[in-house]
Amino acid sequence: MIEMIKSAYVIGRRDFTAIIFSKAFFFFLLGPLFPLLVGGAAGALGGEVARDIASPVVGITMSADDGRALVAARVALAKEMGEGRFPELKLLGPSKDDPETLLKNTQNGLIAVLEGDLQKPKLIGTAGPVESWKAEIALLVTFARNGDAMKLMPVETQLVVQSAGSNKQKQLVTAQGAQVLVFMLTMLLAGMVMSNMVEEKANKIIEILAAAVPMDAVFIGKLFAMLAMAFLGIIVWGSVGFGLVTLAGSAMPSFPTPAVGWPMFAILCIVYFAMAYLVLGSLFIGIGAQAATVREVQTLSMPVTMLQLINFFLGMYTVAKINQPVETFAAIFPFSSPFAMIARAAQDPTLWHHGVAIIGQGMFALLIVRIGVYLFRRNVMKSGSGGREKAIGKRKLFGLVPLGRG
Amino acid sequence: MHAIEARGLVKIFDGFRAVDGIDLNVPAGSIYGVLGPNGAGKTTTLRMLLGIIDPDDGVRTLLGSDRPLSQSKLVGYLPEERGLYQSMRAVDTIAFMGALRGLPLKEGVARGRVLLEEAGLGEAADRQIRQLSKGMAQTVQLMGTIVHEPKLIVLDEPFSGLDAINQGKLERMIRAQAAKGVTVIFSTHVIAHAERLCERIAIIAKGRVSFDGLVSTARDRLRPQVHLETETMDGPWRSAIPSDCKAEGNWWHFTLPETGVEPLLKALVEGKAGVRSLSIERPGLHDAFVAIAGEDAAALMDQPTAGDLA
């Protein structure tokens, strides 16, 4: 065992130094910047578009007095409830055109027409807008009919720092935020670890490694080299993030304390990131070891990414269902377990669950490594030049799926 | 004492018996050649002996252990497909390969520099592999194979892809290692290398060992060939010449009779054959190979591999 750890260290040390002293590592460190930039740009664009389309207009064909009363009611209510809660009102006055013609007129840009009078209003439009705005229009008409006589009852308010309900909700946000962070980091590494073994085969060094150390050590060394690289990245990104938070000061949103406390939550997030990576990474490195070319790895990336997403969504889905059967399943199933357990850490103070989960995830990762090694030795290291010529066109992924010429 | 022993090794790939019951005995301290045409099962056999893959049947012991990888620190291996990390420095490559076999990295760097100096590549020690010529890179890999001072060196087709100068260097290196008591086993499809270097050989064809023993024993399987030129074409001396001899004018080519050379000479002199020229040629390993493995296998031996063409 000690010999295997030593061998894994030799492999891991080589990989780690090769990665961090490469120019590509600089771009790896810049990696998280791109989603932030793209997210920011998409958010700004989305907001702009939302502003353009989020002002539905209802045409009013009632009398001028009724129309003015409706506008006054809207102003009063919007002041209390918010501008976005009501559609814009466009006073058209009694019209010769029927409502359908008014709605078809693109210059008006109406989503609905309110006709009749305040005693007997009628909202005309397509199903969606009518259903959406019926209640708001009814409220406006009720206010307009009663004029100054109807006012909202003032409610006295008192603010407190915490409440169980709001805390629970915010802890959910903390849990989801941590899940997304861990998932993003895992995604970042997944493709890299899968292509790692292919590169070793492409540069033909794999046989030297296989002859010198157990293949388990090769797999584990490579997995931990990537993990070490990720931790280095986290330290850099964390330092930059901490710097930004310090600069932003009170402008940053505050998160409620997770159920296990911040220090333990931070530790668990790091551990679960490592476990999520090791569980998925062991699978990916096994798959990558079976693939002969980068093209095969690219072909495999799609279903593998989908599997990752399913696990992530399972973790997300169960975030508000602590101790329900589906959440228990997600916490036990090794691929979703790290995500589900992060959610638990945010909402449930019990710690021993985490110990069990981490041991289970670690053992599962080792099992996957063993299976990967077995398949590698069975299917990959087959023969020399003579045998390879015979095997062209007969290669099978995992010994099962026929593969074409590499 | 054998460095390697194998009994009934079998390896089946997709129903094809790549290795079909191979027995080998490699004496410690010897230079041992594994001869066979491409696709004979040499690489698969070596991989099984080293523990890179497991046999489907049979047993093997390497330096006394039936778990070959446990002896990895005592073994150096040069695979047929040469591969190195292109961005690694030459000296670091040697040290890394030593570290894989348990040599401390610092020690590996120091020894790597010495080995490169000895090979005349001292100035290349700090250059990246991608900056070296192919021959230099192969030398670096060879240095990496011996940097940890192994007791057993396994070389799979070590001469393929090397020019004549580097082949000579490699032969000298193999002899030097053997002189230090290191066991060297190498596979080749070029008989001349085995003939020059090996005391013992195994001839493998179609996944089976056709011969395992001393080179001289293999050659002794064939009778010496006699090439005789006479002044006369006929006479009583003709009775001493085998009936299946080949005649070309005054030349006679035939296998030396089991009675030996003395009765033949006596018959030629007393029968007044008028001997102009007489040579008795001991068969080469190539002839022995043809006799043991057959013409087809011998023809395949002459076909170059991708490494030869590289």
Interface residues (C-beta under 8 A of the other chain):
Chain A: K6 S7 V10 I11 R14 A18 S22 N203 K204 I205 I206 E207 I208 L209 A210 A211 A212 V213 P214 R377 M381 K382 S383 G384 S385 G386 G387 E389 K390 A391 K394 K396
Chain B: F13 D14 F16 A18 P37 N38 G39 A40 K42 T43 T44 R47 L50 G51 I52 I53 D54 L69 S72 V75 Y77 P79 E80 E81 R82 G83 L84 Y85 Q86 S87 M88 F96 M97 A99 L100 R101 G102 G144 D156 E157 T305 A306 G307
